[in-house]
Amino acid sequence: MAGEGARHALARRGFAAVGFDPRLDVRGTDHTLTKKGASAFFDTGLATLLQSSGVDTVLVCGATTSGCVRATAVDAVQSGFGVLVPRECVGDRAAGPHEANLFDIHAKYGDVIGLDDALAYLKGLL
């Protein structure tokens, strides 16, 4: 497909579209990983890192609810983690797939919650 190469080119390391949001305070001591597929868990060692750190729940945020967010939520629950998806922290190209996948994630894989609830959850960990 003609557009296939262009779409995959945007997903390569070094492109601004795949970098960290500049509002995040990413430090040299933070664990970072390079995704190799739609799921953050696919071939990255993320499950092992989280398990060895005592993590039992993940908050999943991202730009494509019908792709990366859903795949990460599915792999997270299959890896034994609880899944929280803050509604305001995910999005998609179109409202239909976005809402359908939030519905499906909430029904099968985790809890779709509001941002205030996600922030309260994180504050409760401190």
Buried (B, 14 or more C-beta within 10 A) or exposed (E): EEEEEEEEEEEEEEEEEEEEEEEEEEEEEEEEEEBEBBBBBEEBEBBEEBEEEEEEBBBBBBBBBBBBBBBBBBBBBEBEBBBBBBBEBBBBEEEEBBEBBBEBBBEEBBBBBEEEBBEEBEEEEE
